[in-house]
Amino acid sequence: MNTAQVGDPCSVVRKTLADLAPCETGFPGIASCKECGGIHWCADIVEKELTRRLPSMDWAPAIREVLGV
């Protein structure tokens, strides 16, 4: 993945969250991510994975937007 391939960073974050999150859907059931006790843990693992894939991009704003923090 390169910067040109990342059309919508929030979509990439959602996909990565769905792949890595401890909940089945990538979002904690009926609760929003903001209400989940693992929100910071999810944010950390998603950021580490995305930074590993594409280190030149700042993923924090998209992660905050998706998770609502």
Secondary structure, 3 states (H helix, E strand, C coil): CCHHHCCCHHHHHHHHHHHHCCCCCCCCCCCCHHHCCCHHHHHHHHHHHHHHHCCCCCCHHHHHHHHCC
